Amino acid sequence: MTQRGPGAPLAPVKPRSRPQRLGELLDGARVVSAQRARVSIDRDTWRRLLGDRIARRTEPGPLSAGVLTIYVASAPWAQELSLLTTELLQRLAPLGLRVSSVKFRVRQQIQASQALAKRRPAAPRAPLPRELKARLDSVEDTELRQVIAEAAELWLGREAKLSAKSSARAPRSAGARSDPSARSSTTRPAVSPSTPESPRGRRR
């Protein structure tokens, strides 16, 4: 029989887990939503990786045996994006997914959903390197070439913005903090000759 009197030992208290941040909860919710939809990547992460214009014409599909299925709006998109498989794999690498190759499938519903896509504020862009411009010249589809160039400009602009923010957060030099000229000096008010003496000063 378990002793429950005053002298009974207290049950061990389970340590509370640390409170989760809102961003962590949202990330977890997106992962669960993607898993329920049988896709490997949630839509928000997909948009950040490829940019708005490509994300509106593609959809991430399931990941099976290292092969990621990507749904595209049309056959020309599938053909042209297949030439950029290496770049796609490089962008997917930070997610920690074991993606060794990708395959493209046409899904007509993507074209209908383009009109419902919400517009987002313009993001900063950065000029493309010469090597990337030369590779884009091999893309025959003019619209697709512009979309890929825009996505690359947005990606490079985002990296430049993050780098600028980290530089702006650098601490100020010690000389600026210890500069005596920056400190406000206080002076005692001068005593006017006409100021009468206090009663204590008159006593002898």
C-alpha positions in Angstrom: 0.0 0.0 0.0 1.4 3.4 -0.9 2.0 5.8 2.0 0.2 9.1 1.5 0.5 10.7 4.9 2.4 13.8 5.8 5.7 11.9 5.9 5.3 10.4 2.5 8.0 11.3 0.0 7.0 13.8 -2.6 6.7 12.8 -6.2 9.5 14.0 -8.4 8.6 17.2 -10.3 9.0 16.9 -14.0 11.1 19.8 -15.4 9.2 22.1 -17.7 10.3 22.4 -21.2 11.5 25.8 -22.3 8.9 28.0 -23.9 8.9 27.9 -27.7 9.1 31.0 -29.8 6.4 31.9 -32.2 8.7 31.3 -35.1 9.4 27.8 -34.0 5.7 27.0 -33.6 4.9 28.4 -37.0 7.8 26.4 -38.6 6.5 23.2 -36.9 3.0 23.9 -38.1 4.2 24.3 -41.6 6.1 21.0 -41.5 3.1 19.2 -40.1 0.9 20.7 -42.8 3.3 19.7 -45.5 3.5 16.2 -44.2 -0.3 15.8 -44.2 -0.4 17.1 -47.7 2.2 14.5 -48.7 4.7 17.0 -49.8 8.3 17.3 -48.7 8.6 21.1 -48.5 6.0 23.6 -47.3 4.9 26.4 -49.7 6.4 29.2 -47.8 9.9 27.6 -47.7 9.5 26.8 -51.4 8.8 30.4 -52.2 11.8 31.6 -50.3 14.1 29.2 -52.1 13.0 29.9 -55.7 11.3 33.3 -55.6 7.7 34.3 -56.2 7.5 33.9 -60.0 9.0 30.4 -60.1 7.0 29.3 -57.0 3.8 30.4 -58.6 4.5 28.1 -61.6 5.8 25.1 -59.6 4.8 23.0 -56.6 6.9 20.8 -54.4 5.8 17.2 -54.4 6.7 14.0 -52.4 10.3 12.9 -51.8 10.8 9.2 -52.3 14.2 7.3 -52.3 16.1 10.6 -52.8 14.0 11.7 -55.8 12.0 14.9 -55.3 8.9 15.4 -57.5 8.3 18.9 -58.7 5.0 19.8 -60.4 5.2 22.5 -63.1 2.6 24.5 -65.0 3.6 23.3 -68.5 5.9 21.0 -70.5 8.2 23.9 -71.6 8.7 24.7 -67.9 9.6 21.1 -67.1 12.1 21.0 -70.0 13.8 24.3 -69.1 13.9 23.7 -65.4 15.5 20.3 -65.9 18.6 22.2 -67.2 18.9 23.9 -63.8 18.8 20.7 -61.7 22.2 21.4 -60.2 21.2 24.8 -59.0 17.9 23.4 -57.6 19.8 20.7 -55.6 22.2 23.4 -54.2 19.3 25.5 -52.9 17.6 22.4 -51.4 20.8 21.3 -49.6 20.4 23.7 -46.6 17.0 22.1 -45.7 18.7 18.9 -44.7 16.6 16.8 -47.1 18.3 13.8 -48.8 17.6 14.8 -52.4 19.8 13.2 -55.0 17.7 14.0 -58.1 14.5 15.7 -59.2 11.8 14.8 -61.7 9.2 17.2 -63.2 5.5 16.5 -63.8 3.0 18.8 -65.4 0.0 19.8 -63.3 -2.6 22.0 -65.0 -4.1 23.2 -61.7 -1.0 25.4 -61.2 -1.9 27.6 -64.1 -5.4 28.2 -62.6 -3.9 29.1 -59.2 -1.6 31.8 -60.6 -4.4 34.3 -60.6 -5.1 33.7 -56.9 -1.5 34.2 -55.8 -1.1 37.2 -53.5 1.3 39.9 -54.5 4.1 40.6 -52.0 6.1 43.8 -51.5 9.1 44.2 -53.8 12.3 42.7 -52.4 15.8 44.2 -53.0 17.7 42.8 -55.9 21.4 42.4 -56.8 23.1 42.3 -60.3 23.8 38.9 -61.7 27.4 37.7 -62.1 28.7 37.3 -65.7 28.9 33.5 -65.3 25.3 33.2 -64.5 24.3 35.6 -67.3 26.1 33.4 -69.8 24.3 30.3 -68.5 21.0 32.0 -68.8 21.6 32.8 -72.4 21.2 29.1 -73.2 17.6 29.2 -72.0 15.4 29.4 -75.1 12.1 30.4 -73.5 12.2 34.2 -73.0 9.7 34.3 -70.2 11.4 31.5 -68.3 14.8 33.1 -68.8 13.4 36.4 -67.2 11.9 34.5 -64.4 15.1 32.6 -63.5 17.1 35.9 -63.7 14.6 37.6 -61.4 14.8 34.7 -58.9 18.6 34.9 -58.9 18.6 38.7 -58.5 16.2 38.3 -55.5 18.3 35.6 -54.0 21.5 37.6 -54.3 19.7 40.7 -53.0 18.5 38.9 -50.0 22.0 37.7 -49.2 23.4 41.2 -49.6 20.7 42.6 -47.3 21.5 40.1 -44.6 25.2 40.9 -44.9 24.5 44.6 -44.6 22.4 44.0 -41.4 25.1 42.0 -39.8 27.6 44.8 -40.5 25.3 47.5 -39.1 25.1 45.6 -35.8 28.8 45.9 -35.2 29.5 47.6 -31.8 30.7 51.2 -31.6 34.4 51.9 -30.9 35.5 52.5 -27.3 36.8 55.9 -28.3 33.4 57.1 -29.3 31.9 55.9 -26.0 34.6 57.6 -23.9 34.8 60.9 -25.7 34.6 63.5 -23.0 33.2 66.1 -25.5 30.1 63.9 -26.0 29.2 64.1 -22.3 27.1 66.9 -21.1 28.7 69.1 -18.4 26.7 70.7 -15.6 27.9 73.9 -14.0 26.8 75.3 -10.7 24.9 78.6 -11.0 26.9 81.7 -10.1 25.9 83.5 -6.9 24.6 87.0 -7.5 26.2 89.8 -5.4 22.7 91.0 -4.6 21.6 87.7 -3.1 21.0 88.2 0.7 22.9 86.1 3.2 21.1 83.3 4.9 20.1 83.8 8.6 22.7 81.3 9.6 25.4 83.4 8.0 24.5 86.4 10.1 25.0 84.6 13.4 28.3 85.0 15.1 
